[in-house]
Amino acid sequence: MKAIWLFCLGFVCLQQAAMAEVIEVPGTGRWADVAFSTAEVNRATQVRYSDVLADYAAAKQLDADAALTRRVRKIGATLVAAAATLKPEVKQWNWEFHTTSDPGAEAFCMAGGKLVIGSAFVDRLKLSDGELAMLLAHEIAHAVAEHHREELSEVLRIGGRKTTTAQVAMAQLDLDLSLQLRLATLSIQQETEADDLGMLLAHRAGWSTRDMLGFYTKLAATAPPQSLFTSYPSMASRLSMAKGMAKLFEGMEGEGARR
């Protein structure tokens, strides 16, 4: 009987191990444990994204600023091309760029390259094209790094692998505040990584370091006081990171000019 129990336990462990995968985040070299496939997470996200767009459309808040939507899509295309130099498979994703006039919306990117940018947020920061590129690059970096896939996989791990699908894990994350708090450390790590990778994408796409710094400077100047329970690094640390990355890029450009 004990031998049978041990065999069953071993079989379950093998099943769980088979589900797991380790992926490298492009540009940063960090390794992430994931359990769901890219395809499954992208499919689940597409359903969620379609629902979000439908809600905005019903409220007449979807792509209301046609000029901004064109800007976002034009700039976004340069960044996706840059991302493909680090991760070629992103060229196969169905990238979508939309804007919303919802006053509470800032910017987000779901798995598989599904972006929404808030027009009020862009207007409030008075973003130039280069600064808007940095905002988009940060969001695109989340998709390229497959942060949503990693987050949902962590939900699976915390829950003792009771969750069976990415869609169920997504619903759990939406409803469980304690789960969100437990993932705060991972979220801060991912936001920091999206800053780093985003700046790399913007640099590769040809946007200036001045505009990259301009974005973070404006963001720091307008950001509300940081709450105790936050999923973002401090604005001081983000601005410091941006300055350090800018110096690195400028040094690389200077070295190239001397050769």
BAKOL-12619 format. One record per residue (C-alpha): x, y negated, z negated; residue in three letters; residue number from 1. Coordinates in steps of 0.2 Angstrom, whole numbers, plus 5000, padded with zeros to 4 digits. Layout:
[r [X,Y,Z],'ALA',NUM] ...
REM end
This chain:
[r [5000,5000,5000],'MET',1] [r [5014,4988,4995],'LYS',2] [r [5023,4992,5012],'ALA',3] [r [5007,4988,5022],'ILE',4] [r [5005,4971,5012],'TRP',5] [r [5024,4967,5016],'LEU',6] [r [5021,4971,5034],'PHE',7] [r [5006,4960,5035],'CYS',8] [r [5015,4946,5026],'LEU',9] [r [5030,4948,5038],'GLY',10] [r [5018,4948,5053],'PHE',11] [r [5010,4932,5047],'VAL',12] [r [5027,4924,5045],'CYS',13] [r [5032,4929,5062],'LEU',14] [r [5016,4921,5069],'GLN',15] [r [5019,4905,5061],'GLN',16] [r [5037,4905,5066],'ALA',17] [r [5032,4908,5084],'ALA',18] [r [5021,4893,5083],'MET',19] [r [5035,4882,5077],'ALA',20] [r [5047,4872,5089],'GLU',21] [r [5061,4860,5086],'VAL',22] [r [5062,4845,5098],'ILE',23] [r [5075,4831,5100],'GLU',24] [r [5069,4814,5100],'VAL',25] [r [5077,4805,5116],'PRO',26] [r [5089,4791,5112],'GLY',27] [r [5090,4794,5094],'THR',28] [r [5096,4812,5092],'GLY',29] [r [5084,4816,5078],'ARG',30] [r [5076,4833,5078],'TRP',31] [r [5058,4836,5074],'ALA',32] [r [5048,4851,5069],'ASP',33] [r [5032,4853,5079],'VAL',34] [r [5019,4867,5079],'ALA',35] [r [5007,4861,5092],'PHE',36] [r [5012,4860,5111],'SER',37] [r [5013,4844,5120],'THR',38] [r [4999,4849,5132],'ALA',39] [r [4987,4853,5117],'GLU',40] [r [4990,4837,5108],'VAL',41] [r [4989,4827,5124],'ASN',42] [r [4972,4835,5128],'ARG',43] [r [4965,4831,5111],'ALA',44] [r [4971,4813,5112],'THR',45] [r [4963,4811,5129],'GLN',46] [r [4946,4815,5121],'VAL',47] [r [4950,4802,5107],'ARG',48] [r [4956,4789,5119],'TYR',49] [r [4941,4791,5130],'SER',50] [r [4930,4788,5115],'ASP',51] [r [4939,4772,5110],'VAL',52] [r [4938,4765,5128],'LEU',53] [r [4919,4769,5129],'ALA',54] [r [4916,4760,5112],'ASP',55] [r [4926,4745,5118],'TYR',56] [r [4917,4745,5135],'ALA',57] [r [4900,4746,5126],'ALA',58] [r [4905,4731,5116],'ALA',59] [r [4911,4722,5132],'LYS',60] [r [4928,4721,5124],'GLN',61] [r [4937,4732,5137],'LEU',62] [r [4950,4723,5149],'ASP',63] [r [4940,4707,5147],'ALA',64] [r [4956,4697,5150],'ASP',65] [r [4960,4703,5168],'ALA',66] [r [4976,4693,5169],'ALA',67] [r [4983,4700,5153],'LEU',68] [r [4978,4718,5159],'THR',69] [r [4988,4715,5175],'ARG',70] [r [5003,4709,5165],'ARG',71] [r [5002,4724,5153],'VAL',72] [r [5001,4736,5167],'ARG',73] [r [5015,4728,5178],'LYS',74] [r [5027,4727,5163],'ILE',75] [r [5022,4744,5157],'GLY',76] [r [5027,4752,5173],'ALA',77] [r [5045,4746,5171],'THR',78] [r [5046,4753,5154],'LEU',79] [r [5039,4770,5159],'VAL',80] [r [5052,4771,5173],'ALA',81] [r [5065,4768,5160],'ALA',82] [r [5058,4781,5148],'ALA',83] [r [5059,4794,5162],'ALA',84] [r [5078,4792,5163],'THR',85] [r [5078,4798,5145],'LEU',86] [r [5064,4811,5146],'LYS',87] [r [5059,4815,5164],'PRO',88] [r [5043,4824,5160],'GLU',89] [r [5035,4808,5155],'VAL',90] [r [5033,4804,5174],'LYS',91] [r [5020,4818,5175],'GLN',92] [r [5009,4810,5161],'TRP',93] [r [4994,4801,5166],'ASN',94] [r [4999,4784,5158],'TRP',95] [r [4985,4772,5155],'GLU',96] [r [4986,4754,5150],'PHE',97] [r [4971,4744,5144],'HIS',98] [r [4968,4728,5134],'THR',99] [r [4954,4724,5122],'THR',100] [r [4947,4708,5116],'SER',101] [r [4942,4716,5099],'ASP',102] [r [4949,4702,5087],'PRO',103] [r [4955,4716,5075],'GLY',104] [r [4965,4726,5087],'ALA',105] [r [4984,4724,5089],'GLU',106] [r [4992,4738,5099],'ALA',107] [r [4993,4756,5099],'PHE',108] [r [4999,4771,5110],'CYS',109] [r [4992,4788,5108],'MET',110] [r [5001,4804,5114],'ALA',111] [r [5003,4806,5132],'GLY',112] [r [5005,4788,5136],'GLY',113] [r [4988,4780,5131],'LYS',114] [r [4989,4762,5127],'LEU',115] [r [4978,4748,5121],'VAL',116] [r [4984,4731,5118],'ILE',117] [r [4974,4717,5108],'GLY',118] [r [4973,4701,5118],'SER',119] [r [4970,4691,5102],'ALA',120] [r [4986,4698,5095],'PHE',121] [r [4996,4693,5111],'VAL',122] [r [4988,4676,5111],'ASP',123] [r [4992,4673,5092],'ARG',124] [r [5010,4677,5095],'LEU',125] [r [5011,4668,5111],'LYS',126] [r [5021,4682,5119],'LEU',127] [r [5031,4679,5135],'SER',128] [r [5033,4693,5147],'ASP',129] [r [5049,4699,5139],'GLY',130] [r [5042,4698,5122],'GLU',131] [r [5026,4708,5128],'LEU',132] [r [5038,4720,5135],'ALA',133] [r [5046,4723,5118],'MET',134] [r [5029,4726,5111],'LEU',135] [r [5024,4738,5124],'LEU',136] [r [5041,4747,5123],'ALA',137] [r [5039,4750,5104],'HIS',138] [r [5022,4758,5108],'GLU',139] [r [5028,4768,5123],'ILE',140] [r [5042,4774,5111],'ALA',141] [r [5030,4783,5100],'HIS',142] [r [5023,4793,5115],'ALA',143] [r [5040,4797,5122],'VAL',144] [r [5046,4803,5104],'ALA',145] [r [5030,4813,5103],'GLU',146] [r [5027,4806,5086],'HIS',147] [r [5008,4810,5086],'HIS',148] [r [5013,4828,5090],'ARG',149] [r [5025,4828,5075],'GLU',150] [r [5012,4820,5063],'GLU',151] [r [4998,4833,5067],'LEU',152] [r [5011,4847,5065],'SER',153] [r [5015,4840,5048],'GLU',154] [r [4996,4840,5044],'VAL',155] [r [4997,4859,5048],'LEU',156] [r [5012,4861,5037],'ARG',157] [r [5005,4852,5022],'ILE',158] [r [4988,4861,5024],'GLY',159] [r [4997,4878,5023],'GLY',160] [r [4994,4881,5041],'ARG',161] [r [4975,4883,5039],'LYS',162] [r [4972,4871,5053],'THR',163] [r [4971,4880,5070],'THR',164] [r [4970,4866,5083],'THR',165] [r [4977,4849,5086],'ALA',166] [r [4959,4842,5087],'GLN',167] [r [4955,4849,5069],'VAL',168] [r [4971,4842,5062],'ALA',169] [r [4967,4825,5070],'MET',170] [r [4950,4825,5061],'ALA',171] [r [4958,4830,5045],'GLN',172] [r [4970,4815,5046],'LEU',173] [r [4956,4803,5049],'ASP',174] [r [4946,4808,5034],'LEU',175] [r [4959,4813,5021],'ASP',176] [r [4966,4797,5012],'LEU',177] [r [4978,4808,5001],'SER',178] [r [4984,4816,5017],'LEU',179] [r [4988,4799,5025],'GLN',180] [r [4997,4794,5009],'LEU',181] [r [5008,4810,5009],'ARG',182] [r [5013,4806,5027],'LEU',183] [r [5018,4788,5023],'ALA',184] [r [5036,4792,5023],'THR',185] [r [5036,4801,5040],'LEU',186] [r [5026,4786,5047],'SER',187] [r [5039,4774,5041],'ILE',188] [r [5052,4784,5049],'GLN',189] [r [5043,4785,5065],'GLN',190] [r [5040,4766,5065],'GLU',191] [r [5059,4763,5063],'THR',192] [r [5063,4775,5076],'GLU',193] [r [5050,4767,5088],'ALA',194] [r [5059,4751,5085],'ASP',195] [r [5076,4758,5089],'ASP',196] [r [5070,4768,5104],'LEU',197] [r [5059,4754,5110],'GLY',198] [r [5073,4742,5111],'MET',199] [r [5083,4755,5121],'LEU',200] [r [5069,4757,5133],'LEU',201] [r [5067,4738,5135],'ALA',202] [r [5086,4736,5138],'HIS',203] [r [5086,4750,5151],'ARG',204] [r [5071,4742,5159],'ALA',205] [r [5081,4726,5161],'GLY',206] [r [5073,4715,5148],'TRP',207] [r [5084,4702,5139],'SER',208] [r [5090,4704,5121],'THR',209] [r [5084,4686,5118],'ARG',210] [r [5066,4692,5121],'ASP',211] [r [5068,4707,5111],'MET',212] [r [5073,4697,5096],'LEU',213] [r [5060,4684,5100],'GLY',214] [r [5046,4697,5098],'PHE',215] [r [5053,4703,5081],'TYR',216] [r [5055,4685,5075],'THR',217] [r [5037,4680,5080],'LYS',218] [r [5031,4696,5072],'LEU',219] [r [5040,4693,5056],'ALA',220] [r [5034,4675,5055],'ALA',221] [r [5016,4680,5057],'THR',222] [r [5015,4696,5047],'ALA',223] [r [5004,4697,5031],'PRO',224] [r [5012,4701,5015],'PRO',225] [r [5017,4720,5014],'GLN',226] [r [5005,4730,5004],'SER',227] [r [5012,4744,4992],'LEU',228] [r [5005,4758,5002],'PHE',229] [r [5011,4755,5019],'THR',230] [r [5016,4765,5034],'SER',231] [r [5028,4752,5041],'TYR',232] [r [5046,4747,5036],'PRO',233] [r [5048,4729,5029],'SER',234] [r [5049,4715,5042],'MET',235] [r [5065,4710,5035],'ALA',236] [r [5073,4727,5039],'SER',237] [r [5065,4727,5056],'ARG',238] [r [5072,4710,5061],'LEU',239] [r [5089,4715,5054],'SER',240] [r [5088,4731,5065],'MET',241] [r [5083,4721,5080],'ALA',242] [r [5098,4709,5078],'LYS',243] [r [5110,4724,5076],'GLY',244] [r [5103,4733,5091],'MET',245] [r [5104,4716,5101],'ALA',246] [r [5123,4714,5096],'LYS',247] [r [5126,4732,5102],'LEU',248] [r [5118,4729,5119],'PHE',249] [r [5127,4713,5121],'GLU',250] [r [5143,4721,5117],'GLY',251] [r [5140,4735,5130],'MET',252] [r [5136,4722,5143],'GLU',253] [r [5152,4713,5139],'GLY',254] [r [5162,4729,5140],'GLU',255] [r [5155,4733,5157],'GLY',256] [r [5159,4715,5163],'ALA',257] [r [5177,4717,5158],'ARG',258] [r [5179,4734,5168],'ARG',259] 
REM end
